[in-house]
Amino acid sequence: MNRYQIVLKRTDELNSIEWEEYTLGFNKVFRKSFTQSYFKDKYFSSSFGYSYHGTLLFDSKIVGMFTVIPRQYIYSGQEVTIGLGCDAFILKEHRKDEFFLKEMADVVMAKYVSIGINHFISIPNQTAYPYWIYYGGWKDIGKLNYYVIPLRISKLVGKFEFLDFISFFLFKMLVTVSILFNLLSNKSIDKSIYLKRNKDYIRQRYPSDYMIRELGDKFSFVYRVYKEDNIRTAYLIDCFPQTPRNIAIAVKQIIEETKGEIDIVLFVGKINNPPFFFPKVPKKKEPREQPFIGLSFSEIPDNVFFIFDSWDISLANFDNR
């Protein structure tokens, strides 16, 4: 008798023992210290109020999982659900079959397709990326870019601390100048695919430690501050609509609200017209690649889904920040 099983689970079908097994397994594989509450908040906070999970069981114990979180998008003018594939793992001692991971994903995809959801996206890490391309049938959409404002230049180059005072006020001044420079030009570039940003989305996507700022009826942004490798980083998670002036206003407010306590401001995604003070990081200097991949089961040809320029894309679309 095969001691391994792959079983579809809805978030609300996981019992207390399974939550414990899952949390311990995930943290062991990724060397994290997430709590059960973190995962519950994440998976229940979807546009359905739950997510679906492909679970790998060994003697009825969870030893691996693949999750898809549903989110609402506007796709060529129509509201659709797109699934975010994330948090895939198998405990090292149970990686007995190279197809386990694909089969875990397949059982989840089949469920979503059965209820009319045909499009899925993900940002896999460098280890998982070739697997999903060659085994899973996913396709490249593009690679997300990094844009950075080095308020304290020494945090990027590892020296020249004496220049930090100058660089901080120089970039702060450039941000202000950019707002004035773009005073009469604040047009966004329309995208074919973008998140449906409403109150339900804000409530579902962002826990209380995200800073959500709504400036009038037509402009909002979200940021969050992390300390990573002794660098205090303000991630601009989302800015909508994405225009040079709106980005400059968002960055200026972030700098003011954090009262000089951040070292860099970082945006990960795609900016069509980045402000002059917000340069794109050269590919060879990126901390890690961010491959943006997709999977479609649509019977209608996807004329825009696999085209990077079709997307309004940032960390807001994913789960890694």
C-alpha positions in Angstrom: 0.0 0.0 0.0 1.3 3.4 -1.0 1.9 5.4 2.2 1.8 8.7 0.2 -1.4 10.5 -0.8 -2.1 13.8 -2.5 -5.3 15.3 -1.1 -7.1 18.6 -2.0 -7.9 20.7 1.1 -9.8 23.9 1.5 -8.3 26.3 4.1 -11.3 25.7 6.5 -10.9 21.9 6.2 -7.5 21.9 7.8 -7.7 20.8 11.5 -5.5 21.9 14.4 -3.1 19.0 14.0 -2.7 19.7 10.2 -2.1 23.4 10.9 0.7 22.4 13.3 2.2 19.9 10.9 2.1 22.4 8.0 3.6 25.3 10.0 6.4 23.2 11.4 7.1 21.8 7.9 7.2 25.1 6.1 9.4 26.7 8.8 11.8 23.8 8.6 12.2 23.9 4.9 12.5 27.7 4.5 14.2 28.4 7.9 11.4 30.7 9.0 9.5 31.2 12.2 6.0 32.0 10.9 3.0 31.2 13.2 -0.1 29.4 12.5 -2.0 32.7 12.8 0.2 34.2 10.0 -0.7 31.4 7.6 -4.4 31.4 8.6 -4.7 35.1 8.0 -2.9 34.8 4.7 -5.0 31.9 3.3 -8.4 33.0 4.6 -7.8 36.6 3.4 -8.6 35.9 -0.2 -11.4 37.0 -2.5 -13.2 33.7 -1.7 -12.6 33.9 2.1 -10.4 30.8 1.8 -7.8 29.2 -0.5 -7.1 25.7 -1.9 -4.2 23.5 -1.0 -2.6 20.4 -2.6 -1.4 18.5 0.4 1.2 15.7 0.3 0.4 13.2 3.1 2.7 10.5 4.4 0.8 8.1 6.8 -1.9 10.8 6.9 0.6 13.4 8.1 1.2 16.6 6.1 4.8 16.6 4.6 4.3 19.0 1.7 1.8 21.5 0.4 1.1 23.8 -2.6 -1.3 26.7 -2.2 -3.3 28.9 -4.6 -4.8 32.1 -3.2 -7.6 33.6 -5.4 -7.6 37.4 -6.1 -9.8 39.6 -8.2 -8.4 41.3 -11.3 -9.7 43.5 -14.1 -8.6 41.6 -17.3 -9.3 43.4 -20.6 -12.2 45.3 -19.0 -13.8 42.2 -17.3 -13.6 41.2 -13.7 -11.9 37.7 -13.3 -10.3 35.7 -10.6 -6.6 34.9 -11.0 -4.9 32.4 -8.6 -1.6 33.1 -6.9 0.5 30.0 -6.6 2.7 30.1 -3.5 4.3 28.4 -0.5 5.2 25.1 -2.2 7.4 22.8 -0.3 8.1 19.1 0.5 10.1 18.0 3.5 13.5 16.8 2.3 13.1 13.3 3.5 9.9 12.9 1.5 11.2 14.1 -1.9 10.9 10.6 -3.2 9.2 11.4 -6.5 10.0 14.3 -8.8 6.4 14.5 -9.8 5.0 15.0 -6.3 5.1 18.8 -6.5 3.4 18.8 -9.9 0.7 16.5 -8.8 0.1 18.7 -5.7 -0.3 21.7 -8.0 -2.5 19.7 -10.5 -5.1 18.8 -7.9 -5.5 22.5 -6.9 -5.6 23.7 -10.5 -8.2 21.1 -11.4 -10.5 22.4 -8.7 -10.1 26.0 -9.7 -10.6 25.2 -13.4 -13.8 23.3 -12.5 -15.3 26.5 -11.1 -14.2 28.6 -14.1 -10.9 30.0 -13.0 -8.3 29.5 -15.7 -5.4 31.8 -15.0 -2.6 31.5 -12.4 0.6 33.5 -11.6 3.6 33.0 -9.3 7.1 34.2 -8.5 9.1 31.1 -7.8 12.5 31.1 -6.2 15.6 30.2 -8.2 15.4 26.6 -7.1 11.8 26.1 -8.0 11.7 28.2 -11.2 13.1 25.5 -13.6 10.8 22.9 -12.1 7.7 24.9 -12.8 8.8 25.7 -16.3 9.9 22.3 -17.4 7.7 20.0 -15.3 4.7 22.2 -14.5 4.1 23.8 -17.9 4.2 27.3 -16.6 5.5 30.1 -19.0 7.6 33.2 -18.5 5.7 36.5 -18.4 8.7 38.6 -17.5 11.1 39.5 -14.7 10.3 42.1 -12.1 12.7 45.0 -11.8 14.2 46.7 -8.7 14.0 50.4 -8.3 16.0 52.0 -5.5 16.5 55.3 -3.7 19.7 55.1 -1.6 18.9 57.7 1.0 22.0 56.6 2.9 24.5 55.7 0.2 26.8 53.7 2.5 24.1 51.0 3.0 24.4 50.1 -0.7 28.1 50.4 -1.3 29.3 49.4 2.2 31.4 52.5 2.8 31.4 56.3 2.6 29.3 56.7 5.7 30.4 60.4 5.8 28.3 60.9 2.7 25.1 59.6 4.2 24.0 63.0 5.5 24.5 64.5 2.0 22.8 61.7 0.1 19.8 61.7 2.4 19.0 65.3 1.9 20.0 65.2 -1.8 17.5 62.5 -2.6 14.8 64.1 -0.4 15.3 67.3 -2.5 15.2 65.4 -5.8 11.9 63.9 -4.8 10.4 67.3 -4.1 11.8 68.7 -7.4 10.2 65.7 -9.2 6.8 66.5 -7.8 7.1 70.1 -9.1 8.6 68.9 -12.4 5.6 66.6 -13.1 3.0 69.1 -11.8 1.2 69.3 -15.2 2.1 65.8 -16.4 0.5 63.0 -14.4 -0.9 60.6 -16.9 -0.8 56.9 -16.2 -0.3 54.2 -18.8 -3.4 52.0 -19.1 -2.8 48.3 -18.5 -4.9 45.4 -19.7 -4.5 43.4 -16.4 -4.5 44.9 -12.9 -5.8 44.2 -9.4 -9.3 45.2 -8.5 -8.4 47.6 -5.7 -11.4 48.2 -3.5 -12.1 48.1 0.2 -12.5 44.3 0.2 -9.1 43.9 -1.5 -7.4 46.3 1.0 -8.9 44.4 3.9 -8.0 41.0 2.5 -4.5 41.8 1.3 -2.9 44.0 3.9 -2.6 43.2 7.7 -2.3 46.0 10.2 1.5 46.4 9.8 1.1 47.8 6.3 0.8 51.5 5.9 -2.1 52.2 3.6 -2.5 55.8 2.3 -5.4 57.1 0.3 -4.8 60.6 -1.1 -8.1 61.6 -2.5 -10.4 59.4 -4.6 -8.0 58.6 -7.4 -4.6 57.9 -5.8 -3.4 55.5 -3.1 -0.2 53.8 -2.1 0.9 51.1 0.4 4.3 50.7 2.0 6.0 48.6 4.7 9.3 48.9 6.5 11.6 46.0 7.1 15.1 45.7 8.6 17.1 43.3 6.5 20.9 42.8 6.8 21.0 45.9 9.0 19.4 48.0 6.2 16.2 49.7 7.1 14.1 49.4 3.9 10.8 51.0 3.0 9.1 48.9 0.4 6.7 50.8 -1.8 4.4 47.8 -2.2 1.8 49.5 -4.4 1.1 52.9 -6.0 -2.1 53.3 -8.1 -2.4 54.9 -10.6 1.3 54.6 -11.2 2.6 57.9 -12.5 5.9 59.7 -11.9 4.3 62.4 -9.8 2.2 59.9 -7.8 5.3 57.9 -7.1 7.2 61.0 -6.0 4.4 62.1 -3.7 4.3 58.6 -2.2 8.1 58.5 -1.6 8.1 62.0 -0.1 5.4 61.0 2.4 7.2 57.8 3.2 10.4 59.7 4.0 8.4 62.2 6.1 6.4 59.6 8.0 9.5 57.5 8.8 11.2 60.6 10.2 14.6 59.8 8.7 14.7 56.3 10.1 15.0 54.5 6.8 18.1 53.8 4.6 16.6 53.0 1.2 13.2 53.0 -0.5 12.6 50.0 -2.8 10.0 49.2 -5.4 9.9 45.8 -7.0 7.8 45.4 -10.2 7.6 47.4 -13.4 7.5 51.2 -13.8 7.0 52.4 -17.3 8.1 55.9 -16.6 10.2 55.9 -13.5 10.9 59.3 -11.9 14.5 60.4 -12.5 15.4 59.9 -8.8 14.2 56.3 -8.8 16.7 54.4 -11.0 16.4 50.8 -12.0 18.9 48.5 -10.4 21.2 46.8 -13.0 20.4 43.1 -13.4 23.8 42.0 -12.2 23.4 44.0 -9.0 19.9 42.7 -8.1 19.7 40.8 -4.8 17.9 37.9 -6.6 15.9 37.5 -9.8 12.2 37.8 -9.6 10.8 35.6 -12.4 7.1 36.3 -13.0 5.4 33.2 -14.5 1.9 32.3 -15.5 -0.2 29.3 -16.4 -3.4 29.4 -18.4 -6.1 26.8 -19.1 -8.3 29.2 -21.1 -9.7 27.9 -24.4 -9.6 31.4 -25.8 -6.1 32.5 -27.0 -4.4 34.6 -24.3 -3.4 37.7 -26.3 -2.3 39.7 -23.3 -1.8 37.3 -20.4 1.8 36.3 -21.3 2.8 39.8 -22.4 4.7 41.6 -19.6 3.7 45.1 -20.8 0.0 44.1 -20.3 0.4 44.0 -16.5 0.3 46.6 -13.8 2.6 44.6 -11.6 4.3 45.0 -8.2 4.7 43.3 -4.9 1.0 44.0 -4.3 0.2 41.1 -6.7 2.2 38.5 -4.7 2.7 37.3 -1.1 6.4 37.7 -0.5 6.2 41.2 1.1 
